[in-house]
Amino acid sequence: MIIDCHAHVFQNWQGLCGHEGQEVHWKYIQKNVSRPSAKVRRARDGAPADAKALFRPGDNTWAGLRSDVQFRVGLYGRLEFTLEGEGYYIQYMPASMAEIEAPPELMLAQMGYVGVDHCVLQAGMSYGVMNDYNAFCQHQYPDKFTGLLHVDEPKADLPTWMGEVERAVKRLGLRGLYYQLDGFSRYGFQ
């Protein structure tokens, strides 16, 4: 049996993706892409640009996220923003991804193509609040997917997130925890 231990399914990034609002989800994406390996380009001519423009100078914290850049999810794998009237994009996903979404059926097709039997579904706040969606996929295709739960690390000690861990395990049936510590991904399974 071949198992891919790091796979992602996710809802269309144009939507809420489990967050309380689209703008909240897009802030998580904006924070994540502030240090992208993908190149930032000016839209009108493709000239190189810098993702540091997504933050106030010298402050790449949550508080430093710029709200005046009109950060948004575009088409064909692009994340877009506007700075001082100029459009920019980050080619974050493959250009063939017309809408930034990866339903379980897409993952199943990819698994079949490369010969993977089972995937462990990761979670991360840039993809959305994934616990319900990972559980849906795991229950939809139990022989193909094992879903991990995720907590928002900066808020992990709050009662709401402690309750979410309990809900994700007991009610949703997720079987592992994905978290980051010192910038490195960690996993725990029951």
Helices and strands as residue ranges (DSSP letters): E 3-7, H 22-32, E 40-42, E 48-49, G 51-54, E 72-73, E 78-83, E 86-91, H 104-114, E 118-121, H 131-140, E 145-150, G 153-155, H 159-170, E 176-181, E 184-189
